[in-house]
Amino acid sequence: MLIHPWDSALDQAEWQQWLAATDRFGVLAVNNLDPAQAPVLVPTHFTLDGEEVLVHLARPNPVWPHLEAATEVRIAVIGDYAFIPSYWRAKAGSPDKDGVPTSYYASVQLVCRPSIVDDPQGKADILSAQLADFQPEGGHAEMAIDAPPYGRMLPGIRGLRLAVVRVDAKFKYDDQKPPEHRERVIDRLEQRNHALDTVTAAQQRRRLAAIGDRSNP
């Protein structure tokens, strides 16, 4: 992922807070055993637990042979995105038709070392952590390896612990443009109010407040 200096995360806390505010749903990317074939991509919820990412997948999932051979994998999350039309981005004093369109988005990619978990208690621990993450209000049965409903279902899944080795974080919101330009785009996003326009405008506003004017370093 190309990350220009003006698109980089301000600090570690920025991407961590953004990720914590998402549904932690991304794409697990694994190199194909056959280098002539496309990488294997698996959409999945995941839990970030300190320096580890926790995942569980069905045992019949075709990704497992590729994971068993992998030394690194990647979890990619994308959100708060919008298409920005060309006529929104024309330079001040230039005709609108001379503008160049772009995409705004936030993306966090976690590069990890995978460890497959087949031990029943190890799988139960992963599921317990994920339930605490996604269903903190409770309302579920006890996660026990020797009791229903989960005990009899554990053989049908495999767990995955992914040790995070590096993080690529990008917040692409025209931070290299003058504040006046960014404020105009914020207004237009809020007026258009399509799909993720409102949350995209909020991200651009947040970055503008934190960074200020980067157009004249």
MITOR-154813 format. One record per residue (C-alpha): residue number from 0; residue in one letter; chain; y, x, z. Coordinates in Angstrom, 1 decimal. Layout:
<tiza><i>NUM</i><aa>A</aa><ch>A</ch><Y>Y</Y><X>X</X><Z>Z</Z></tiza>
...
***
This chain:
<tiza><i>0</i><aa>M</aa><ch>A</ch><Y>0.0</Y><X>0.0</X><Z>0.0</Z></tiza>
<tiza><i>1</i><aa>L</aa><ch>A</ch><Y>3.3</Y><X>1.4</X><Z>-1.1</Z></tiza>
<tiza><i>2</i><aa>I</aa><ch>A</ch><Y>5.8</Y><X>1.5</X><Z>1.9</Z></tiza>
<tiza><i>3</i><aa>H</aa><ch>A</ch><Y>9.3</Y><X>2.5</X><Z>1.1</Z></tiza>
<tiza><i>4</i><aa>P</aa><ch>A</ch><Y>11.3</Y><X>3.9</X><Z>4.1</Z></tiza>
<tiza><i>5</i><aa>W</aa><ch>A</ch><Y>13.4</Y><X>0.7</X><Z>4.3</Z></tiza>
<tiza><i>6</i><aa>D</aa><ch>A</ch><Y>10.2</Y><X>-1.4</X><Z>4.4</Z></tiza>
<tiza><i>7</i><aa>S</aa><ch>A</ch><Y>8.5</Y><X>0.4</X><Z>7.2</Z></tiza>
<tiza><i>8</i><aa>A</aa><ch>A</ch><Y>7.9</Y><X>-1.0</X><Z>10.7</Z></tiza>
<tiza><i>9</i><aa>L</aa><ch>A</ch><Y>10.7</Y><X>-0.2</X><Z>13.1</Z></tiza>
<tiza><i>10</i><aa>D</aa><ch>A</ch><Y>8.1</Y><X>0.9</X><Z>15.7</Z></tiza>
<tiza><i>11</i><aa>Q</aa><ch>A</ch><Y>4.6</Y><X>0.1</X><Z>16.8</Z></tiza>
<tiza><i>12</i><aa>A</aa><ch>A</ch><Y>5.8</Y><X>-2.9</X><Z>18.8</Z></tiza>
<tiza><i>13</i><aa>E</aa><ch>A</ch><Y>7.1</Y><X>-4.6</X><Z>15.7</Z></tiza>
<tiza><i>14</i><aa>W</aa><ch>A</ch><Y>3.8</Y><X>-4.8</X><Z>13.9</Z></tiza>
<tiza><i>15</i><aa>Q</aa><ch>A</ch><Y>1.9</Y><X>-5.5</X><Z>17.1</Z></tiza>
<tiza><i>16</i><aa>Q</aa><ch>A</ch><Y>4.1</Y><X>-8.4</X><Z>18.0</Z></tiza>
<tiza><i>17</i><aa>W</aa><ch>A</ch><Y>4.0</Y><X>-9.8</X><Z>14.4</Z></tiza>
<tiza><i>18</i><aa>L</aa><ch>A</ch><Y>0.2</Y><X>-9.6</X><Z>14.4</Z></tiza>
<tiza><i>19</i><aa>A</aa><ch>A</ch><Y>-0.1</Y><X>-11.2</X><Z>17.8</Z></tiza>
<tiza><i>20</i><aa>A</aa><ch>A</ch><Y>2.0</Y><X>-14.1</X><Z>16.5</Z></tiza>
<tiza><i>21</i><aa>T</aa><ch>A</ch><Y>-0.3</Y><X>-14.7</X><Z>13.5</Z></tiza>
<tiza><i>22</i><aa>D</aa><ch>A</ch><Y>-3.7</Y><X>-16.5</X><Z>13.5</Z></tiza>
<tiza><i>23</i><aa>R</aa><ch>A</ch><Y>-5.4</Y><X>-13.0</X><Z>13.2</Z></tiza>
<tiza><i>24</i><aa>F</aa><ch>A</ch><Y>-7.0</Y><X>-14.0</X><Z>9.9</Z></tiza>
<tiza><i>25</i><aa>G</aa><ch>A</ch><Y>-7.3</Y><X>-11.4</X><Z>7.2</Z></tiza>
<tiza><i>26</i><aa>V</aa><ch>A</ch><Y>-9.5</Y><X>-9.8</X><Z>4.7</Z></tiza>
<tiza><i>27</i><aa>L</aa><ch>A</ch><Y>-12.1</Y><X>-7.1</X><Z>5.6</Z></tiza>
<tiza><i>28</i><aa>A</aa><ch>A</ch><Y>-12.4</Y><X>-4.7</X><Z>2.7</Z></tiza>
<tiza><i>29</i><aa>V</aa><ch>A</ch><Y>-15.4</Y><X>-2.4</X><Z>2.4</Z></tiza>
<tiza><i>30</i><aa>N</aa><ch>A</ch><Y>-16.3</Y><X>0.1</X><Z>-0.3</Z></tiza>
<tiza><i>31</i><aa>N</aa><ch>A</ch><Y>-19.1</Y><X>-1.1</X><Z>-2.6</Z></tiza>
<tiza><i>32</i><aa>L</aa><ch>A</ch><Y>-22.4</Y><X>0.9</X><Z>-2.5</Z></tiza>
<tiza><i>33</i><aa>D</aa><ch>A</ch><Y>-22.1</Y><X>1.0</X><Z>-6.2</Z></tiza>
<tiza><i>34</i><aa>P</aa><ch>A</ch><Y>-18.8</Y><X>2.8</X><Z>-7.0</Z></tiza>
<tiza><i>35</i><aa>A</aa><ch>A</ch><Y>-18.7</Y><X>1.1</X><Z>-10.4</Z></tiza>
<tiza><i>36</i><aa>Q</aa><ch>A</ch><Y>-18.5</Y><X>-2.3</X><Z>-8.7</Z></tiza>
<tiza><i>37</i><aa>A</aa><ch>A</ch><Y>-15.5</Y><X>-3.9</X><Z>-7.0</Z></tiza>
<tiza><i>38</i><aa>P</aa><ch>A</ch><Y>-15.0</Y><X>-3.4</X><Z>-3.3</Z></tiza>
<tiza><i>39</i><aa>V</aa><ch>A</ch><Y>-16.5</Y><X>-6.1</X><Z>-1.1</Z></tiza>
<tiza><i>40</i><aa>L</aa><ch>A</ch><Y>-13.9</Y><X>-8.5</X><Z>0.5</Z></tiza>
<tiza><i>41</i><aa>V</aa><ch>A</ch><Y>-14.7</Y><X>-10.8</X><Z>3.4</Z></tiza>
<tiza><i>42</i><aa>P</aa><ch>A</ch><Y>-12.1</Y><X>-13.3</X><Z>4.7</Z></tiza>
<tiza><i>43</i><aa>T</aa><ch>A</ch><Y>-12.4</Y><X>-13.5</X><Z>8.5</Z></tiza>
<tiza><i>44</i><aa>H</aa><ch>A</ch><Y>-10.8</Y><X>-14.2</X><Z>11.8</Z></tiza>
<tiza><i>45</i><aa>F</aa><ch>A</ch><Y>-10.7</Y><X>-11.1</X><Z>14.0</Z></tiza>
<tiza><i>46</i><aa>T</aa><ch>A</ch><Y>-9.6</Y><X>-10.1</X><Z>17.5</Z></tiza>
<tiza><i>47</i><aa>L</aa><ch>A</ch><Y>-7.5</Y><X>-7.1</X><Z>18.3</Z></tiza>
<tiza><i>48</i><aa>D</aa><ch>A</ch><Y>-8.7</Y><X>-5.7</X><Z>21.6</Z></tiza>
<tiza><i>49</i><aa>G</aa><ch>A</ch><Y>-6.8</Y><X>-2.6</X><Z>22.4</Z></tiza>
<tiza><i>50</i><aa>E</aa><ch>A</ch><Y>-7.8</Y><X>0.1</X><Z>19.9</Z></tiza>
<tiza><i>51</i><aa>E</aa><ch>A</ch><Y>-10.6</Y><X>-2.0</X><Z>18.5</Z></tiza>
<tiza><i>52</i><aa>V</aa><ch>A</ch><Y>-10.9</Y><X>-4.9</X><Z>16.1</Z></tiza>
<tiza><i>53</i><aa>L</aa><ch>A</ch><Y>-13.7</Y><X>-7.4</X><Z>17.0</Z></tiza>
<tiza><i>54</i><aa>V</aa><ch>A</ch><Y>-15.5</Y><X>-9.4</X><Z>14.3</Z></tiza>
<tiza><i>55</i><aa>H</aa><ch>A</ch><Y>-18.7</Y><X>-11.4</X><Z>13.9</Z></tiza>
<tiza><i>56</i><aa>L</aa><ch>A</ch><Y>-20.3</Y><X>-12.5</X><Z>10.7</Z></tiza>
<tiza><i>57</i><aa>A</aa><ch>A</ch><Y>-23.4</Y><X>-14.4</X><Z>9.6</Z></tiza>
<tiza><i>58</i><aa>R</aa><ch>A</ch><Y>-26.5</Y><X>-12.2</X><Z>9.3</Z></tiza>
<tiza><i>59</i><aa>P</aa><ch>A</ch><Y>-27.0</Y><X>-13.3</X><Z>5.6</Z></tiza>
<tiza><i>60</i><aa>N</aa><ch>A</ch><Y>-23.6</Y><X>-12.1</X><Z>4.6</Z></tiza>
<tiza><i>61</i><aa>P</aa><ch>A</ch><Y>-24.0</Y><X>-9.7</X><Z>1.7</Z></tiza>
<tiza><i>62</i><aa>V</aa><ch>A</ch><Y>-21.4</Y><X>-7.2</X><Z>3.2</Z></tiza>
<tiza><i>63</i><aa>W</aa><ch>A</ch><Y>-23.9</Y><X>-5.7</X><Z>5.7</Z></tiza>
<tiza><i>64</i><aa>P</aa><ch>A</ch><Y>-25.5</Y><X>-3.0</X><Z>3.5</Z></tiza>
<tiza><i>65</i><aa>H</aa><ch>A</ch><Y>-22.1</Y><X>-1.9</X><Z>2.4</Z></tiza>
<tiza><i>66</i><aa>L</aa><ch>A</ch><Y>-20.9</Y><X>-1.8</X><Z>6.0</Z></tiza>
<tiza><i>67</i><aa>E</aa><ch>A</ch><Y>-23.9</Y><X>0.2</X><Z>7.1</Z></tiza>
<tiza><i>68</i><aa>A</aa><ch>A</ch><Y>-22.9</Y><X>2.9</X><Z>4.6</Z></tiza>
<tiza><i>69</i><aa>A</aa><ch>A</ch><Y>-19.2</Y><X>2.8</X><Z>5.3</Z></tiza>
<tiza><i>70</i><aa>T</aa><ch>A</ch><Y>-17.3</Y><X>5.4</X><Z>7.4</Z></tiza>
<tiza><i>71</i><aa>E</aa><ch>A</ch><Y>-14.0</Y><X>3.6</X><Z>7.0</Z></tiza>
<tiza><i>72</i><aa>V</aa><ch>A</ch><Y>-13.1</Y><X>0.0</X><Z>6.3</Z></tiza>
<tiza><i>73</i><aa>R</aa><ch>A</ch><Y>-9.8</Y><X>-1.9</X><Z>6.2</Z></tiza>
<tiza><i>74</i><aa>I</aa><ch>A</ch><Y>-8.6</Y><X>-5.2</X><Z>7.6</Z></tiza>
<tiza><i>75</i><aa>A</aa><ch>A</ch><Y>-5.6</Y><X>-6.5</X><Z>5.7</Z></tiza>
<tiza><i>76</i><aa>V</aa><ch>A</ch><Y>-3.3</Y><X>-9.3</X><Z>6.9</Z></tiza>
<tiza><i>77</i><aa>I</aa><ch>A</ch><Y>-0.4</Y><X>-10.8</X><Z>4.9</Z></tiza>
<tiza><i>78</i><aa>G</aa><ch>A</ch><Y>2.1</Y><X>-13.4</X><Z>6.0</Z></tiza>
<tiza><i>79</i><aa>D</aa><ch>A</ch><Y>5.7</Y><X>-14.7</X><Z>6.0</Z></tiza>
<tiza><i>80</i><aa>Y</aa><ch>A</ch><Y>5.9</Y><X>-14.3</X><Z>2.2</Z></tiza>
<tiza><i>81</i><aa>A</aa><ch>A</ch><Y>8.0</Y><X>-15.9</X><Z>-0.5</Z></tiza>
<tiza><i>82</i><aa>F</aa><ch>A</ch><Y>8.9</Y><X>-15.3</X><Z>-4.2</Z></tiza>
<tiza><i>83</i><aa>I</aa><ch>A</ch><Y>12.6</Y><X>-14.4</X><Z>-4.6</Z></tiza>
<tiza><i>84</i><aa>P</aa><ch>A</ch><Y>13.9</Y><X>-15.4</X><Z>-8.1</Z></tiza>
<tiza><i>85</i><aa>S</aa><ch>A</ch><Y>15.8</Y><X>-13.0</X><Z>-10.3</Z></tiza>
<tiza><i>86</i><aa>Y</aa><ch>A</ch><Y>19.1</Y><X>-14.9</X><Z>-10.1</Z></tiza>
<tiza><i>87</i><aa>W</aa><ch>A</ch><Y>19.1</Y><X>-14.6</X><Z>-6.3</Z></tiza>
<tiza><i>88</i><aa>R</aa><ch>A</ch><Y>19.1</Y><X>-10.8</X><Z>-6.5</Z></tiza>
<tiza><i>89</i><aa>A</aa><ch>A</ch><Y>21.9</Y><X>-10.0</X><Z>-9.0</Z></tiza>
<tiza><i>90</i><aa>K</aa><ch>A</ch><Y>24.3</Y><X>-7.3</X><Z>-7.8</Z></tiza>
<tiza><i>91</i><aa>A</aa><ch>A</ch><Y>27.7</Y><X>-8.5</X><Z>-6.6</Z></tiza>
<tiza><i>92</i><aa>G</aa><ch>A</ch><Y>29.9</Y><X>-9.1</X><Z>-9.6</Z></tiza>
<tiza><i>93</i><aa>S</aa><ch>A</ch><Y>27.0</Y><X>-9.0</X><Z>-12.1</Z></tiza>
<tiza><i>94</i><aa>P</aa><ch>A</ch><Y>25.7</Y><X>-12.0</X><Z>-14.1</Z></tiza>
<tiza><i>95</i><aa>D</aa><ch>A</ch><Y>22.9</Y><X>-13.9</X><Z>-12.2</Z></tiza>
<tiza><i>96</i><aa>K</aa><ch>A</ch><Y>20.6</Y><X>-13.4</X><Z>-15.2</Z></tiza>
<tiza><i>97</i><aa>D</aa><ch>A</ch><Y>20.7</Y><X>-9.6</X><Z>-14.6</Z></tiza>
<tiza><i>98</i><aa>G</aa><ch>A</ch><Y>19.0</Y><X>-9.9</X><Z>-11.3</Z></tiza>
<tiza><i>99</i><aa>V</aa><ch>A</ch><Y>15.4</Y><X>-8.6</X><Z>-10.8</Z></tiza>
<tiza><i>100</i><aa>P</aa><ch>A</ch><Y>12.9</Y><X>-10.9</X><Z>-9.0</Z></tiza>
<tiza><i>101</i><aa>T</aa><ch>A</ch><Y>10.7</Y><X>-9.6</X><Z>-6.1</Z></tiza>
<tiza><i>102</i><aa>S</aa><ch>A</ch><Y>8.4</Y><X>-10.8</X><Z>-3.4</Z></tiza>
<tiza><i>103</i><aa>Y</aa><ch>A</ch><Y>9.1</Y><X>-10.8</X><Z>0.3</Z></tiza>
<tiza><i>104</i><aa>Y</aa><ch>A</ch><Y>6.2</Y><X>-10.4</X><Z>2.8</Z></tiza>
<tiza><i>105</i><aa>A</aa><ch>A</ch><Y>4.9</Y><X>-8.8</X><Z>5.9</Z></tiza>
<tiza><i>106</i><aa>S</aa><ch>A</ch><Y>1.6</Y><X>-7.0</X><Z>5.9</Z></tiza>
<tiza><i>107</i><aa>V</aa><ch>A</ch><Y>-0.4</Y><X>-5.1</X><Z>8.5</Z></tiza>
<tiza><i>108</i><aa>Q</aa><ch>A</ch><Y>-3.5</Y><X>-3.1</X><Z>7.4</Z></tiza>
<tiza><i>109</i><aa>L</aa><ch>A</ch><Y>-5.8</Y><X>-1.6</X><Z>10.0</Z></tiza>
<tiza><i>110</i><aa>V</aa><ch>A</ch><Y>-8.0</Y><X>1.3</X><Z>8.8</Z></tiza>
<tiza><i>111</i><aa>C</aa><ch>A</ch><Y>-11.1</Y><X>1.4</X><Z>11.1</Z></tiza>
<tiza><i>112</i><aa>R</aa><ch>A</ch><Y>-14.4</Y><X>3.1</X><Z>11.7</Z></tiza>
<tiza><i>113</i><aa>P</aa><ch>A</ch><Y>-17.1</Y><X>0.4</X><Z>11.8</Z></tiza>
<tiza><i>114</i><aa>S</aa><ch>A</ch><Y>-19.9</Y><X>0.1</X><Z>14.4</Z></tiza>
<tiza><i>115</i><aa>I</aa><ch>A</ch><Y>-22.4</Y><X>-2.7</X><Z>13.9</Z></tiza>
<tiza><i>116</i><aa>V</aa><ch>A</ch><Y>-23.6</Y><X>-4.6</X><Z>17.0</Z></tiza>
<tiza><i>117</i><aa>D</aa><ch>A</ch><Y>-27.1</Y><X>-6.2</X><Z>17.0</Z></tiza>
<tiza><i>118</i><aa>D</aa><ch>A</ch><Y>-27.7</Y><X>-6.1</X><Z>20.8</Z></tiza>
<tiza><i>119</i><aa>P</aa><ch>A</ch><Y>-27.6</Y><X>-9.7</X><Z>22.0</Z></tiza>
<tiza><i>120</i><aa>Q</aa><ch>A</ch><Y>-25.4</Y><X>-9.0</X><Z>25.0</Z></tiza>
<tiza><i>121</i><aa>G</aa><ch>A</ch><Y>-23.1</Y><X>-6.9</X><Z>22.8</Z></tiza>
<tiza><i>122</i><aa>K</aa><ch>A</ch><Y>-22.7</Y><X>-9.8</X><Z>20.4</Z></tiza>
<tiza><i>123</i><aa>A</aa><ch>A</ch><Y>-22.1</Y><X>-12.2</X><Z>23.2</Z></tiza>
<tiza><i>124</i><aa>D</aa><ch>A</ch><Y>-19.4</Y><X>-9.9</X><Z>24.5</Z></tiza>
<tiza><i>125</i><aa>I</aa><ch>A</ch><Y>-17.7</Y><X>-10.0</X><Z>21.1</Z></tiza>
<tiza><i>126</i><aa>L</aa><ch>A</ch><Y>-17.9</Y><X>-13.8</X><Z>21.0</Z></tiza>
<tiza><i>127</i><aa>S</aa><ch>A</ch><Y>-16.5</Y><X>-14.1</X><Z>24.5</Z></tiza>
<tiza><i>128</i><aa>A</aa><ch>A</ch><Y>-13.5</Y><X>-12.0</X><Z>23.6</Z></tiza>
<tiza><i>129</i><aa>Q</aa><ch>A</ch><Y>-12.9</Y><X>-14.0</X><Z>20.5</Z></tiza>
<tiza><i>130</i><aa>L</aa><ch>A</ch><Y>-13.1</Y><X>-17.3</X><Z>22.3</Z></tiza>
<tiza><i>131</i><aa>A</aa><ch>A</ch><Y>-10.7</Y><X>-16.0</X><Z>24.9</Z></tiza>
<tiza><i>132</i><aa>D</aa><ch>A</ch><Y>-8.3</Y><X>-15.0</X><Z>22.1</Z></tiza>
<tiza><i>133</i><aa>F</aa><ch>A</ch><Y>-8.5</Y><X>-18.1</X><Z>19.9</Z></tiza>
<tiza><i>134</i><aa>Q</aa><ch>A</ch><Y>-9.5</Y><X>-20.8</X><Z>22.5</Z></tiza>
<tiza><i>135</i><aa>P</aa><ch>A</ch><Y>-7.8</Y><X>-19.7</X><Z>25.7</Z></tiza>
<tiza><i>136</i><aa>E</aa><ch>A</ch><Y>-7.7</Y><X>-23.3</X><Z>27.0</Z></tiza>
<tiza><i>137</i><aa>G</aa><ch>A</ch><Y>-11.5</Y><X>-23.2</X><Z>27.4</Z></tiza>
<tiza><i>138</i><aa>G</aa><ch>A</ch><Y>-13.5</Y><X>-26.3</X><Z>26.6</Z></tiza>
<tiza><i>139</i><aa>H</aa><ch>A</ch><Y>-16.6</Y><X>-24.4</X><Z>25.5</Z></tiza>
<tiza><i>140</i><aa>A</aa><ch>A</ch><Y>-20.0</Y><X>-23.8</X><Z>26.9</Z></tiza>
<tiza><i>141</i><aa>E</aa><ch>A</ch><Y>-20.8</Y><X>-20.6</X><Z>28.8</Z></tiza>
<tiza><i>142</i><aa>M</aa><ch>A</ch><Y>-21.4</Y><X>-17.6</X><Z>26.5</Z></tiza>
<tiza><i>143</i><aa>A</aa><ch>A</ch><Y>-24.9</Y><X>-16.6</X><Z>27.7</Z></tiza>
<tiza><i>144</i><aa>I</aa><ch>A</ch><Y>-27.7</Y><X>-15.0</X><Z>25.7</Z></tiza>
<tiza><i>145</i><aa>D</aa><ch>A</ch><Y>-30.4</Y><X>-17.0</X><Z>27.5</Z></tiza>
<tiza><i>146</i><aa>A</aa><ch>A</ch><Y>-28.8</Y><X>-20.5</X><Z>27.5</Z></tiza>
<tiza><i>147</i><aa>P</aa><ch>A</ch><Y>-27.9</Y><X>-23.1</X><Z>24.9</Z></tiza>
<tiza><i>148</i><aa>P</aa><ch>A</ch><Y>-26.0</Y><X>-23.5</X><Z>22.8</Z></tiza>
<tiza><i>149</i><aa>Y</aa><ch>A</ch><Y>-25.0</Y><X>-20.0</X><Z>22.0</Z></tiza>
<tiza><i>150</i><aa>G</aa><ch>A</ch><Y>-28.2</Y><X>-18.1</X><Z>23.1</Z></tiza>
<tiza><i>151</i><aa>R</aa><ch>A</ch><Y>-30.4</Y><X>-19.6</X><Z>20.3</Z></tiza>
<tiza><i>152</i><aa>M</aa><ch>A</ch><Y>-27.6</Y><X>-18.9</X><Z>17.7</Z></tiza>
<tiza><i>153</i><aa>L</aa><ch>A</ch><Y>-27.0</Y><X>-15.3</X><Z>18.4</Z></tiza>
<tiza><i>154</i><aa>P</aa><ch>A</ch><Y>-29.9</Y><X>-14.0</X><Z>16.2</Z></tiza>
<tiza><i>155</i><aa>G</aa><ch>A</ch><Y>-28.0</Y><X>-15.6</X><Z>13.2</Z></tiza>
<tiza><i>156</i><aa>I</aa><ch>A</ch><Y>-25.0</Y><X>-13.3</X><Z>13.5</Z></tiza>
<tiza><i>157</i><aa>R</aa><ch>A</ch><Y>-24.2</Y><X>-9.6</X><Z>13.7</Z></tiza>
<tiza><i>158</i><aa>G</aa><ch>A</ch><Y>-21.2</Y><X>-8.2</X><Z>15.5</Z></tiza>
<tiza><i>159</i><aa>L</aa><ch>A</ch><Y>-18.8</Y><X>-5.6</X><Z>14.3</Z></tiza>
<tiza><i>160</i><aa>R</aa><ch>A</ch><Y>-16.6</Y><X>-3.3</X><Z>16.4</Z></tiza>
<tiza><i>161</i><aa>L</aa><ch>A</ch><Y>-13.9</Y><X>-1.5</X><Z>14.4</Z></tiza>
<tiza><i>162</i><aa>A</aa><ch>A</ch><Y>-12.2</Y><X>1.5</X><Z>15.9</Z></tiza>
<tiza><i>163</i><aa>V</aa><ch>A</ch><Y>-8.6</Y><X>1.6</X><Z>14.6</Z></tiza>
<tiza><i>164</i><aa>V</aa><ch>A</ch><Y>-7.8</Y><X>5.1</X><Z>13.2</Z></tiza>
<tiza><i>165</i><aa>R</aa><ch>A</ch><Y>-4.5</Y><X>4.3</X><Z>11.6</Z></tiza>
<tiza><i>166</i><aa>V</aa><ch>A</ch><Y>-2.2</Y><X>1.4</X><Z>10.8</Z></tiza>
<tiza><i>167</i><aa>D</aa><ch>A</ch><Y>-0.1</Y><X>0.7</X><Z>7.7</Z></tiza>
<tiza><i>168</i><aa>A</aa><ch>A</ch><Y>2.6</Y><X>-1.8</X><Z>8.4</Z></tiza>
<tiza><i>169</i><aa>K</aa><ch>A</ch><Y>5.2</Y><X>-3.2</X><Z>5.9</Z></tiza>
<tiza><i>170</i><aa>F</aa><ch>A</ch><Y>8.1</Y><X>-5.6</X><Z>6.2</Z></tiza>
<tiza><i>171</i><aa>K</aa><ch>A</ch><Y>9.5</Y><X>-6.1</X><Z>2.7</Z></tiza>
<tiza><i>172</i><aa>Y</aa><ch>A</ch><Y>12.7</Y><X>-8.1</X><Z>3.1</Z></tiza>
<tiza><i>173</i><aa>D</aa><ch>A</ch><Y>15.3</Y><X>-6.2</X><Z>1.0</Z></tiza>
<tiza><i>174</i><aa>D</aa><ch>A</ch><Y>16.5</Y><X>-4.1</X><Z>4.0</Z></tiza>
<tiza><i>175</i><aa>Q</aa><ch>A</ch><Y>18.0</Y><X>-1.6</X><Z>1.5</Z></tiza>
<tiza><i>176</i><aa>K</aa><ch>A</ch><Y>20.5</Y><X>-4.3</X><Z>0.3</Z></tiza>
<tiza><i>177</i><aa>P</aa><ch>A</ch><Y>23.9</Y><X>-4.9</X><Z>1.8</Z></tiza>
<tiza><i>178</i><aa>P</aa><ch>A</ch><Y>24.0</Y><X>-7.4</X><Z>4.7</Z></tiza>
<tiza><i>179</i><aa>E</aa><ch>A</ch><Y>25.9</Y><X>-9.9</X><Z>2.6</Z></tiza>
<tiza><i>180</i><aa>H</aa><ch>A</ch><Y>23.2</Y><X>-9.9</X><Z>0.0</Z></tiza>
<tiza><i>181</i><aa>R</aa><ch>A</ch><Y>20.5</Y><X>-10.5</X><Z>2.6</Z></tiza>
<tiza><i>182</i><aa>E</aa><ch>A</ch><Y>22.5</Y><X>-13.3</X><Z>4.2</Z></tiza>
<tiza><i>183</i><aa>R</aa><ch>A</ch><Y>22.8</Y><X>-15.1</X><Z>0.9</Z></tiza>
<tiza><i>184</i><aa>V</aa><ch>A</ch><Y>19.0</Y><X>-14.9</X><Z>0.3</Z></tiza>
<tiza><i>185</i><aa>I</aa><ch>A</ch><Y>18.4</Y><X>-16.2</X><Z>3.9</Z></tiza>
<tiza><i>186</i><aa>D</aa><ch>A</ch><Y>20.6</Y><X>-19.2</X><Z>3.1</Z></tiza>
<tiza><i>187</i><aa>R</aa><ch>A</ch><Y>18.8</Y><X>-19.8</X><Z>-0.2</Z></tiza>
<tiza><i>188</i><aa>L</aa><ch>A</ch><Y>15.4</Y><X>-19.6</X><Z>1.4</Z></tiza>
<tiza><i>189</i><aa>E</aa><ch>A</ch><Y>16.4</Y><X>-22.1</X><Z>4.0</Z></tiza>
<tiza><i>190</i><aa>Q</aa><ch>A</ch><Y>17.8</Y><X>-24.4</X><Z>1.4</Z></tiza>
<tiza><i>191</i><aa>R</aa><ch>A</ch><Y>14.8</Y><X>-24.2</X><Z>-0.9</Z></tiza>
<tiza><i>192</i><aa>N</aa><ch>A</ch><Y>12.5</Y><X>-24.7</X><Z>2.2</Z></tiza>
<tiza><i>193</i><aa>H</aa><ch>A</ch><Y>9.2</Y><X>-24.4</X><Z>0.2</Z></tiza>
<tiza><i>194</i><aa>A</aa><ch>A</ch><Y>5.9</Y><X>-23.3</X><Z>1.7</Z></tiza>
<tiza><i>195</i><aa>L</aa><ch>A</ch><Y>6.7</Y><X>-20.2</X><Z>3.9</Z></tiza>
<tiza><i>196</i><aa>D</aa><ch>A</ch><Y>10.4</Y><X>-20.0</X><Z>3.0</Z></tiza>
<tiza><i>197</i><aa>T</aa><ch>A</ch><Y>11.6</Y><X>-20.8</X><Z>6.5</Z></tiza>
<tiza><i>198</i><aa>V</aa><ch>A</ch><Y>9.5</Y><X>-18.2</X><Z>8.3</Z></tiza>
<tiza><i>199</i><aa>T</aa><ch>A</ch><Y>10.3</Y><X>-15.6</X><Z>5.6</Z></tiza>
<tiza><i>200</i><aa>A</aa><ch>A</ch><Y>14.0</Y><X>-16.3</X><Z>6.2</Z></tiza>
<tiza><i>201</i><aa>A</aa><ch>A</ch><Y>13.5</Y><X>-15.8</X><Z>9.9</Z></tiza>
<tiza><i>202</i><aa>Q</aa><ch>A</ch><Y>11.8</Y><X>-12.4</X><Z>9.3</Z></tiza>
<tiza><i>203</i><aa>Q</aa><ch>A</ch><Y>14.7</Y><X>-11.3</X><Z>7.1</Z></tiza>
<tiza><i>204</i><aa>R</aa><ch>A</ch><Y>17.2</Y><X>-12.5</X><Z>9.7</Z></tiza>
<tiza><i>205</i><aa>R</aa><ch>A</ch><Y>15.4</Y><X>-10.6</X><Z>12.4</Z></tiza>
<tiza><i>206</i><aa>R</aa><ch>A</ch><Y>15.2</Y><X>-7.4</X><Z>10.4</Z></tiza>
<tiza><i>207</i><aa>L</aa><ch>A</ch><Y>18.9</Y><X>-7.7</X><Z>9.5</Z></tiza>
<tiza><i>208</i><aa>A</aa><ch>A</ch><Y>19.9</Y><X>-8.1</X><Z>13.2</Z></tiza>
<tiza><i>209</i><aa>A</aa><ch>A</ch><Y>17.7</Y><X>-5.1</X><Z>14.2</Z></tiza>
<tiza><i>210</i><aa>I</aa><ch>A</ch><Y>18.6</Y><X>-2.7</X><Z>11.3</Z></tiza>
<tiza><i>211</i><aa>G</aa><ch>A</ch><Y>22.1</Y><X>-3.7</X><Z>10.1</Z></tiza>
<tiza><i>212</i><aa>D</aa><ch>A</ch><Y>23.5</Y><X>-2.1</X><Z>7.0</Z></tiza>
<tiza><i>213</i><aa>R</aa><ch>A</ch><Y>21.1</Y><X>0.4</X><Z>5.4</Z></tiza>
<tiza><i>214</i><aa>S</aa><ch>A</ch><Y>22.7</Y><X>0.2</X><Z>2.0</Z></tiza>
<tiza><i>215</i><aa>N</aa><ch>A</ch><Y>25.2</Y><X>3.0</X><Z>2.8</Z></tiza>
<tiza><i>216</i><aa>P</aa><ch>A</ch><Y>23.3</Y><X>5.6</X><Z>4.7</Z></tiza>
***
